[in-house]
Amino acid sequence: MSQRKPIVVINPNSTEAVTEAMDRALDPLRLAGGPGIVSVTNPNGPPGIECQGHVDDVSADVRALVRAHDAEASAFVIACYSDPGMHAAREATTKPVFGIAESGMLTAMSLGERVGIIAILSRSVPRHLRYIRAMGVETRLAGDRAIELGVVELSDEARAFERMVKVGGELRDQDGADVLVLGCAGMARYRERLAERLGIPVVDPTQAAVGMAITAVYLGQTNARPITAAAPASQAAE
């Protein structure tokens, strides 16, 4: 039995069904002798992270969850395709912290030249594009298209899958994508079927981030960013 502390995967929204579906998709990464994988839900979050306001609101919750689980974790994954609170969380722990948007994009770029993102809603797209520009990888983006279903609606499997096939096909055929990233942790259950139907690689970003976290744990990597501490009184007054 592994003696390594588990990787803690944080779902920033409050929908337990999303956490459960996401967690099941991580089963292939639960390797004998490897770190355990524990998924937790933010009870204070909205049902889905669907706008910038939601991202901003849950960022403090994510950092609080990282602090609460720090003693028992070997690494953290923030399972929302906006990476809310990721940078603040990296200041709150020496453990590696992976955001699924960042990890998903990096993984996709290793599998193809032109990346297409399948978003949940049109209002998600500008947020994704801001992040892609901040990462400096916009030249590798083929397109970002929405299926126009909210996070909770992703549980309607027949409807959600057919929307993803349609949008994924448009990203492939009209935008030139040769690899796709699922733009929501709640889409994890559809990855294999979608890749088979469309004939191109499809990246589940939560799987990608947990895979990176496992590598970091095996290699003993730590977070190089400093721990957040109260500023000295002389600095606080400035």
Buried (B, 14 or more C-beta within 10 A) or exposed (E): EBEBBBBBBBBBBBBEBBBEBBBEBBEEBBEEEBBBBBBBBBEBBBBBBBBBEBBEBBBEBBBBBBEEBBEEBBBBBBBBBBBBBBEBBBBBBEBBBBBBBBBBBBBBBEBBEBBBBBBBBEEBBEBBBEBBEEBEBEEBBBBBBBBEBBBBBBBEEEEBBEBBBEBBBBBBEEBEBBBBBBBBBBBBBBBEBBBEBBEBBBBBBBBBBBBBBBEBBEEEBEBEBEEBEEEEEEEEEE
